[in-house]
Amino acid sequence: MHYRAGDFASSPSTPKGPHDPALAEFLDLRLALVRIPLAGAADVLEPAREALRVVGRDANHAVRNTDVHRTDDLFASVCFASRAHIAEARQILASASVDPSELVRARRRLYRGLCVVTEALVATATSRAEKRHSERPPSLHGQGVLFAEFVTQVAAATRANQKDVAWILEVADAELGIAAAHPHHSRLSPEQRNTLRALRGEIAAWSAGGRNTEAGYALLNRLVLHVDCMNH
Protein backbone atom coordinates (compact mmCIF):
# COMPACT_ATOMS: atom_id res chain seq x y z
CA MET A 1 0.00 0.00 0.00
CA HIS A 2 1.56 3.30 -1.07
CA TYR A 3 0.34 6.85 -0.55
CA ARG A 4 0.95 10.22 -2.08
CA ALA A 5 0.78 13.55 -0.28
CA GLY A 6 -2.27 14.56 -2.32
CA ASP A 7 -4.23 11.52 -1.19
CA PHE A 8 -4.97 13.10 2.19
CA ALA A 9 -6.96 16.27 2.75
CA SER A 10 -5.23 18.88 4.91
CA SER A 11 -7.05 20.10 7.99
CA PRO A 12 -6.24 22.43 10.91
CA SER A 13 -5.74 19.38 13.13
CA THR A 14 -3.19 17.73 10.82
CA PRO A 15 0.44 18.36 11.88
CA LYS A 16 2.40 20.18 9.17
CA GLY A 17 6.03 19.97 8.15
CA PRO A 18 8.65 17.23 8.14
CA HIS A 19 8.98 17.08 11.94
CA ASP A 20 5.68 15.44 12.78
CA PRO A 21 6.32 13.96 16.26
CA ALA A 22 4.26 10.92 15.32
CA LEU A 23 6.97 9.93 12.82
CA ALA A 24 9.55 9.74 15.59
CA GLU A 25 7.16 7.77 17.78
CA PHE A 26 6.47 5.18 15.07
CA LEU A 27 10.18 4.94 14.27
CA ASP A 28 10.90 4.16 17.93
CA LEU A 29 8.15 1.54 17.99
CA ARG A 30 9.49 -0.17 14.87
CA LEU A 31 12.99 -0.12 16.31
CA ALA A 32 11.77 -1.66 19.57
CA LEU A 33 10.04 -4.37 17.57
CA VAL A 34 12.93 -5.33 15.29
CA ARG A 35 15.28 -5.50 18.28
CA ILE A 36 13.29 -8.30 19.92
CA PRO A 37 15.18 -11.58 19.35
CA LEU A 38 13.02 -14.58 18.51
CA ALA A 39 15.65 -16.92 17.09
CA GLY A 40 17.54 -18.86 19.74
CA ALA A 41 16.99 -20.90 22.88
CA ALA A 42 13.56 -21.64 24.26
CA ASP A 43 14.21 -19.54 27.34
CA VAL A 44 14.08 -16.34 25.27
CA LEU A 45 10.49 -16.93 24.16
CA GLU A 46 8.66 -15.74 27.25
CA PRO A 47 10.71 -12.52 27.54
CA ALA A 48 10.18 -12.02 23.81
CA ARG A 49 6.42 -12.43 24.19
CA GLU A 50 6.37 -9.90 27.00
CA ALA A 51 8.40 -7.45 24.93
CA LEU A 52 6.00 -7.93 22.01
CA ARG A 53 3.07 -7.29 24.33
CA VAL A 54 4.60 -3.98 25.41
CA VAL A 55 5.12 -2.93 21.79
CA GLY A 56 1.57 -4.00 20.95
CA ARG A 57 0.12 -1.95 23.79
CA ASP A 58 2.18 1.12 22.90
CA ALA A 59 1.45 0.72 19.19
CA ASN A 60 -2.28 0.57 19.80
CA HIS A 61 -2.09 3.76 21.85
CA ALA A 62 0.05 5.52 19.22
CA VAL A 63 -2.35 4.65 16.39
CA ARG A 64 -5.38 5.82 18.32
CA ASN A 65 -3.62 9.05 19.26
CA THR A 66 -2.63 9.62 15.63
CA ASP A 67 -6.18 8.94 14.48
CA VAL A 68 -7.85 11.47 16.80
CA HIS A 69 -5.49 14.23 15.67
CA ARG A 70 -6.55 13.90 12.02
CA THR A 71 -10.00 14.40 10.59
CA ASP A 72 -9.84 13.16 6.98
CA ASP A 73 -11.61 9.89 6.24
CA LEU A 74 -8.74 8.26 4.35
CA PHE A 75 -6.40 8.59 7.31
CA ALA A 76 -9.10 7.15 9.54
CA SER A 77 -9.31 4.10 7.28
CA VAL A 78 -5.51 3.71 7.43
CA CYS A 79 -5.61 3.76 11.23
CA PHE A 80 -8.48 1.27 11.23
CA ALA A 81 -6.43 -1.14 9.10
CA SER A 82 -3.43 -0.65 11.36
CA ARG A 83 -5.45 -1.36 14.51
CA ALA A 84 -6.77 -4.56 12.91
CA HIS A 85 -3.21 -5.84 12.43
CA ILE A 86 -2.26 -4.84 15.96
CA ALA A 87 -5.40 -6.37 17.48
CA GLU A 88 -4.65 -9.68 15.76
CA ALA A 89 -1.11 -9.63 17.16
CA ARG A 90 -2.30 -8.82 20.68
CA GLN A 91 -4.81 -11.65 20.54
CA ILE A 92 -2.04 -14.08 19.57
CA LEU A 93 0.16 -12.81 22.40
CA ALA A 94 -2.65 -13.24 24.95
CA SER A 95 -2.53 -17.02 24.51
CA ALA A 96 -1.68 -19.07 27.58
CA SER A 97 1.12 -20.94 25.78
CA VAL A 98 4.21 -19.69 23.99
CA ASP A 99 4.53 -21.00 20.44
CA PRO A 100 7.57 -19.76 18.46
CA SER A 101 5.70 -19.71 15.14
CA GLU A 102 2.86 -17.72 16.70
CA LEU A 103 5.31 -15.19 18.12
CA VAL A 104 6.74 -14.79 14.62
CA ARG A 105 3.23 -14.22 13.27
CA ALA A 106 2.46 -11.68 15.99
CA ARG A 107 5.67 -9.80 15.28
CA ARG A 108 4.81 -9.69 11.58
CA ARG A 109 1.32 -8.34 12.25
CA LEU A 110 2.64 -5.68 14.64
CA TYR A 111 5.24 -4.54 12.13
CA ARG A 112 2.70 -4.35 9.35
CA GLY A 113 0.35 -2.34 11.54
CA LEU A 114 3.08 0.16 12.36
CA CYS A 115 4.22 0.43 8.74
CA VAL A 116 0.71 1.10 7.39
CA VAL A 117 0.43 4.27 9.48
CA THR A 118 4.05 5.25 8.93
CA GLU A 119 3.60 5.16 5.14
CA ALA A 120 0.67 7.55 5.43
CA LEU A 121 2.56 9.86 7.80
CA VAL A 122 5.61 9.94 5.55
CA ALA A 123 3.45 10.79 2.54
CA THR A 124 1.98 13.83 4.30
CA ALA A 125 4.83 15.15 6.47
CA THR A 126 6.20 17.47 3.79
CA SER A 127 6.37 21.23 4.17
CA ARG A 128 5.73 23.66 1.33
CA ALA A 129 9.46 24.22 1.03
CA GLU A 130 10.01 20.49 0.57
CA LYS A 131 7.27 20.35 -2.05
CA ARG A 132 9.02 23.10 -4.02
CA HIS A 133 12.29 21.23 -3.63
CA SER A 134 10.71 18.02 -4.92
CA GLU A 135 9.82 19.81 -8.17
CA ARG A 136 13.50 20.28 -9.03
CA PRO A 137 15.22 17.90 -11.46
CA PRO A 138 15.83 14.49 -9.89
CA SER A 139 19.11 14.01 -8.05
CA LEU A 140 20.99 10.79 -8.75
CA HIS A 141 23.04 10.83 -5.58
CA GLY A 142 22.80 11.61 -1.88
CA GLN A 143 19.50 9.92 -1.03
CA GLY A 144 20.63 9.30 2.57
CA VAL A 145 17.64 11.05 4.12
CA LEU A 146 15.19 9.03 2.06
CA PHE A 147 16.72 5.70 3.12
CA ALA A 148 17.89 6.62 6.64
CA GLU A 149 15.16 4.61 8.34
CA PHE A 150 15.79 1.64 6.04
CA VAL A 151 19.43 1.55 7.14
CA THR A 152 18.53 1.99 10.82
CA GLN A 153 15.89 -0.74 10.87
CA VAL A 154 17.81 -3.30 8.82
CA ALA A 155 20.92 -2.83 10.96
CA ALA A 156 18.90 -3.25 14.16
CA ALA A 157 17.07 -6.33 12.85
CA THR A 158 20.37 -7.89 11.76
CA ARG A 159 22.03 -7.35 15.13
CA ALA A 160 19.09 -8.80 17.08
CA ASN A 161 18.29 -11.75 14.77
CA GLN A 162 21.48 -12.49 12.85
CA LYS A 163 20.37 -15.98 11.81
CA ASP A 164 16.84 -15.00 10.76
CA VAL A 165 17.35 -13.68 7.23
CA ALA A 166 13.63 -14.07 6.48
CA TRP A 167 12.80 -11.48 9.16
CA ILE A 168 15.60 -9.15 8.06
CA LEU A 169 14.37 -9.25 4.46
CA GLU A 170 10.81 -8.66 5.64
CA VAL A 171 11.96 -5.58 7.52
CA ALA A 172 13.98 -4.39 4.53
CA ASP A 173 11.02 -4.73 2.17
CA ALA A 174 8.68 -2.91 4.56
CA GLU A 175 11.12 -0.04 5.01
CA LEU A 176 11.54 0.28 1.25
CA GLY A 177 7.76 0.58 1.09
CA ILE A 178 7.90 3.45 3.57
CA ALA A 179 10.64 5.17 1.57
CA ALA A 180 8.55 4.75 -1.59
CA ALA A 181 5.69 6.64 0.07
CA HIS A 182 7.90 9.72 0.56
CA PRO A 183 7.34 12.51 -2.00
CA HIS A 184 11.11 12.64 -2.62
CA HIS A 185 11.06 9.06 -3.89
CA SER A 186 10.08 10.49 -7.28
CA ARG A 187 13.47 12.22 -7.41
CA LEU A 188 15.20 8.88 -7.85
CA SER A 189 16.21 8.10 -11.39
CA PRO A 190 14.05 5.60 -13.32
CA GLU A 191 16.96 3.15 -13.21
CA GLN A 192 17.18 3.39 -9.41
CA ARG A 193 13.45 2.91 -8.96
CA ASN A 194 13.43 -0.03 -11.36
CA THR A 195 16.32 -1.69 -9.53
CA LEU A 196 14.60 -1.29 -6.16
CA ARG A 197 11.36 -2.64 -7.64
CA ALA A 198 13.20 -5.64 -9.05
CA LEU A 199 14.92 -6.33 -5.73
CA ARG A 200 11.60 -6.18 -3.90
CA GLY A 201 10.25 -8.64 -6.45
CA GLU A 202 13.15 -10.95 -5.66
CA ILE A 203 12.38 -10.69 -1.95
CA ALA A 204 8.78 -11.68 -2.62
CA ALA A 205 9.89 -14.61 -4.78
CA TRP A 206 12.40 -15.76 -2.17
CA SER A 207 9.79 -15.56 0.60
CA ALA A 208 7.29 -17.57 -1.46
CA GLY A 209 9.87 -20.17 -2.47
CA GLY A 210 12.30 -22.47 -0.71
CA ARG A 211 13.84 -19.67 1.40
CA ASN A 212 17.39 -20.85 0.93
CA THR A 213 19.42 -19.12 3.65
CA GLU A 214 22.51 -18.52 1.54
CA ALA A 215 20.45 -17.05 -1.30
CA GLY A 216 18.58 -14.88 1.20
CA TYR A 217 21.78 -13.35 2.55
CA ALA A 218 23.11 -12.83 -0.96
CA LEU A 219 19.90 -10.95 -1.83
CA LEU A 220 20.13 -8.89 1.35
CA ASN A 221 23.73 -7.97 0.61
CA ARG A 222 22.86 -6.82 -2.91
CA LEU A 223 20.00 -4.72 -1.59
CA VAL A 224 22.08 -3.07 1.13
CA LEU A 225 24.89 -2.40 -1.35
CA HIS A 226 22.47 -0.78 -3.79
CA VAL A 227 20.99 1.48 -1.10
CA ASP A 228 24.47 2.36 0.14
CA CYS A 229 25.48 3.41 -3.38
CA MET A 230 22.41 5.65 -3.65
CA ASN A 231 23.11 7.20 -0.26
CA HIS A 232 26.51 8.35 -1.52
N, C-alpha and C positions, 0 to 999 in steps of 0.2 A: 504494500500500500504506500503510495507516494503522494505528496501534497505539494501544492504551489502556493505562494503567498496570496495570490488572488482568490484562492478557494475559500478563504475565510473572511467574513465581513468584519470590518473594524468597528469597535464600539468603545465608549468612554471607559468601560471596565476592563478592556484588554490591555495588558502591559505593552508598552512600545519600546522599540530599540533593541539592540543586540544583547543587552544585559538583563534579560528577563530572569529574575531569581529562580523561577521554576526550572529553567534549564540546568542551573547548577545543582538543584535538588535532585533532579532525575539523573544527572550524571553521577552523583554520589550514590544513589540507589543502585544504579547499574554496576558501579564499581564494587559496592558491597556484595552484590550478587555474584559477580564473576570471580570474586576472591574466595568464595566458599568452596573448599575442596570436597569432592565427592568420590574421587578415585583413591583407593587405598584400603587400609584395614577396616574391619567391621566396626571397630571402636570409634571411628570418626563419624559414623552415620547419625547417631543421636545428636551430637553437637551440631552437625550439619543441618539436621532437620530443625533444630531450635533457631539456628541462624537464618534459615530460610523463612521460618515463621515471623521473625522480627522484620525481615525485608518485606514480606507479604503485608504485614500490618502497616508498616510505614508507607509502602507503595499505595495501599488502598487509601490512606489518609491523604497522600500527596495528590492522587488523581481527583479525589473529591474536592480538595481545596482548589485545584486548578480549574475544575469544572465550574464551581460557583463564582469564580472571578471572570468568567467569560459568558457572554449572552448569546452568541450565534449558535444556531441549531447544529451546524456541521461539527463544531467542536464538541458539542454535547454528545453527538453520536460517537465521536472518537473516544471520549471518556467512557461512554457506556461499553464500547467494545473492550477497552482496556480493563475495566472493572470485571468484565466477564472472564477474561483470562486470569486475572488475579484471584477472583473468587474460586475458580476451578483449582488453582494451585493451593489455596488455603484449605479447601475441602480435602485435598489429597493429604496435606500435612497434618490434618486433624485426626488422621487414622491412628488407631491404637498401636499398630505395628509399624516397624521401619523397614520398608522394602527399597533397596537401592534403585531399582528401575523406576519406582514411583517418585523417588526424590529427584531423579533426573527429569522426569516428566513435569514435576512441579517447578523445578528451576527453569525449564524451557517456557512454561506458561507465564511465569513471573517476568522473565526477560522480554517475552513478546508483549506483555501488557505494558511494560515500561517503555518499550521502543515505539509502540503505536502512538502514545502521547508525545514522546520526544520528537518524532518525525513531524507532527503537527506544530509543535512549539518552534522547531528549527525553521520550518517553512514561513513562520509569521514573525519571528524575532529579528526583523530587518528594518533598520531606520531608513529615513528618506535619503540620507547621505549614502548608505550602502546600496540602495536601489539605483541611485545615479551612478555609483561606481560599477554596478553590475552591468550597466549599459555600455561600458567601454569595451574595446576589442578584447577577446579572450586572451588570457595570459597562459603560456604553456608551462610556466615554472612557478615555484614558490606557493604550492597549494597547502602549506603546512597547517594553516588555520582550518581549512575545510576538513582535513583528515586527522586533526589533533585527537579527537575523541576515539577514532578508530585505533590509533597507535596506543593510546592509554589503555583502552579496554582489552585489546589483544595481548598487550604485554602483561596485564594483570591476570588475565585468564590463563596465559601460558605459565606464569610463575606458580599459580595455585593448583593447576591441573595439568602438569607437564606431559602426562601420559594419555591425556584424553583429547586427542586431536579433533574428534568429532565435535566436542564442545567448543574448542577454540575456533574451528571453522564456522560454527554456528554463530558465535559472537562476531567474528569478522564479517560475515555476510550481513548480519543485522546492522552493524555499525556502518557498513557501506550504504545500506538502505537509508540510514539517517543522513549521511553525507549527501546522498542523492536528492534528499528533500530540500537541501539548502539552496536558496536562490543562486548562490555563486557556483553551484555545480555546472550551470550552463556555460561558465567561462572555461571549462576544460575543453581541450581540443576534441574533435570528433574521434580521433584515433585513441585518445585516452579514455573517453567514455566507452568506446567499443571494446577496448581491452578489459576494462572493469566489468562490463556486461558479460563478456565471454568468460572471465574468471568466476563470476558469480554463477554462470551456467555450469561451469565445471564443478563448483561446490555442490550445486543441486544434484548433478549426476553422480558425484561421489557419494553423497548422502543416501541416494536412492539405490546405490549399487552395493558392491561387496565391502565397501569401507576398508580397503586395504590401508593399513597404518602408514606404511612407507610412502605410498602414493599420496595419502592425506598430508603428510608433512612436506612432501615435495610441492604440492599445490599451495600450501600455506606459505612456504618460503618464496615461491614465485609471486604470490600476492603481496606479501610484505615488501619484497624488493621493488615491485612496481610502484607501490604507494610511496616508498622511500625516494625513488627517483623523481616522482612528481613533487614531493615536498621540497626538493632541492633544485 
